[in-house]
Amino acid sequence: MDWDDAVDDGLAVGDKYETNSNAFVNYQWSPIEKVHFGVQYGHFQVEKVNGDDGDASRVMFAAQYNF
């Protein structure tokens, strides 16, 4: 987001998000017939107009059996 015009107008935008980024990596496999596994890693980053920033990561797992 580009908050320069709002700052020029005197608005308080320091707590607004300027950039958001994320990336994901997925891996899926089927070790035997009818069974499927998956894992996903996600990384998230945020930067605010006032220079504050933050990040987070998560890992998710899935398993599926087809009858």
SVG drawing of the C-alpha trace seen along z (x, -y; Angstrom):
<svg xmlns="http://www.w3.org/2000/svg" viewBox="-15 -18 26 68">
<polyline fill="none" stroke="black" stroke-width="0.4" points="0.0,0.0 1.1,-3.5 0.1,-5.8 2.2,-8.8 -0.8,-10.9 -2.5,-10.2 0.6,-11.2 0.8,-14.4 -2.8,-15.2 -1.9,-14.8 -3.7,-11.6 -2.2,-9.2 -1.3,-6.0 1.6,-4.7 -0.3,-1.5 -1.4,-0.7 0.2,2.2 2.4,1.1 3.6,4.5 2.4,8.1 4.4,11.1 3.9,14.8 5.5,18.0 4.5,21.6 6.2,24.9 4.1,28.1 5.1,31.7 2.7,34.5 3.2,38.3 1.4,41.5 3.3,44.3 0.8,47.0 -2.4,47.3 -5.4,45.3 -3.2,43.4 -2.1,39.9 0.0,37.5 0.8,33.9 2.7,31.2 2.8,27.5 5.1,24.8 4.1,21.2 6.0,18.0 4.4,14.6 5.9,11.1 4.3,7.7 5.7,4.2 3.9,1.1 4.2,-2.5 5.9,-3.5 8.7,-0.9 7.3,1.8 7.5,5.3 6.6,8.8 6.7,12.4 5.1,15.7 5.5,19.3 3.2,22.3 3.3,26.0 0.2,28.0 -0.1,31.7 -2.8,33.7 -3.6,37.4 -6.2,39.0 -7.5,42.5 -9.7,43.3 -12.3,46.1"/>
</svg>
